[in-house]
Amino acid sequence: QLYSSYQEQSGPDVNVAKSLSQLYLQNENYEKAYAQYEIILATEPENLAVKIRMALIDIEKKEYQKAIKKLKEILAVAPDSDKVRFYLAAVLEEMDLKEEAIEHFV
């Protein structure tokens, strides 16, 4: 509550957002965690770990198109990430895009 109050009074702060995002994620409050990740990305746009977490939240919320977009952006920067490639393939398979999913599973 202290962190939230700080942000309300002082505006977005990346360090506070990092702490809040962890707390919200632990409590499975994905909407609030996502909002904190957006604050982090505004300051650290190349933070791939945050982008992955956001994509996983999109997957959890079944917002597959958003997840696919983020995962493809990550792969453009880190094409050797097997974990990201797996997540992307799994989402594509869930959307019944089997041909494209197979390309990422291989």
Secondary structure, DSSP 8 states (H G I E B T S, - for coil): -HHHHHHHHH---HHHHHHHHHHHHHTT-HHHHHHHHHHHHHH-TT-HHHHHHHHHHHHHTT-HHHHHHHHHHHHHH-TT-HHHHHHHHHHHHHTT-HHHHHHHH-
